[in-house]
Amino acid sequence: MTISFDDFLKVDVRVGTVTRAEPFPEVRKPAIKLWVDFGDAIGEKKTSAQITKYFEPEKLIGRQVAAVVNFPPKQIGKFMSEILVLGFPDAEGAVVLLSVDHPVPNGGRLF
């Protein structure tokens, strides 16, 4: 399927820094709760991510991640997810986070 550039612009992908991370044992599949700072214009947003194969909560603090910031909030158990952190599946389907090679300002938009 081909999309237009205007379609691409509708998906608001930003970079942010993980400020807080904690286990999320109440969900069916192992996950980690993340709080991500996207800078002054967007602020801090939270999400849940099934990234437990490669990541431990305490080692995620300070890491920059890419996320879609303009999806509507989604209830996951008793937790309200506000963003979708992006990643790719490894050979077994486990999530590997998409990140930047060099530090960039929080809130920067993908282009």
Phi, psi and omega in degrees: 000132177262138176241162178273164176298325177299323175298315179302318182294340178291334180270112184267096180260123182234162175256142178211169181250131178292123180256338182205144178209138179210153179301153179232073186286347184283349183269162182297313178257139181307135182211170176232134172279134180234141170244126187235129179269119179254019178087179187299321185293325183251323180086198181268134178234157182237157179202172173239136181224137179273074187236026188286344181293318186251349188230142173248142185310311185294335180273354179273340181299129180090351180281137175271137181228161175256142181208150170279124184254359183243024168278154175291152178303149181228129179283124176237101187063232178265013185244133179263113178274131184250345183221169174239107177287138187262144178200177178237152178280142171280190183298334180259002178096000177286147185279130171249121185295143171278131180217177181261153180284329182227149179301138178227161179298137176302141178095352179301137182265139177293135173215000000 
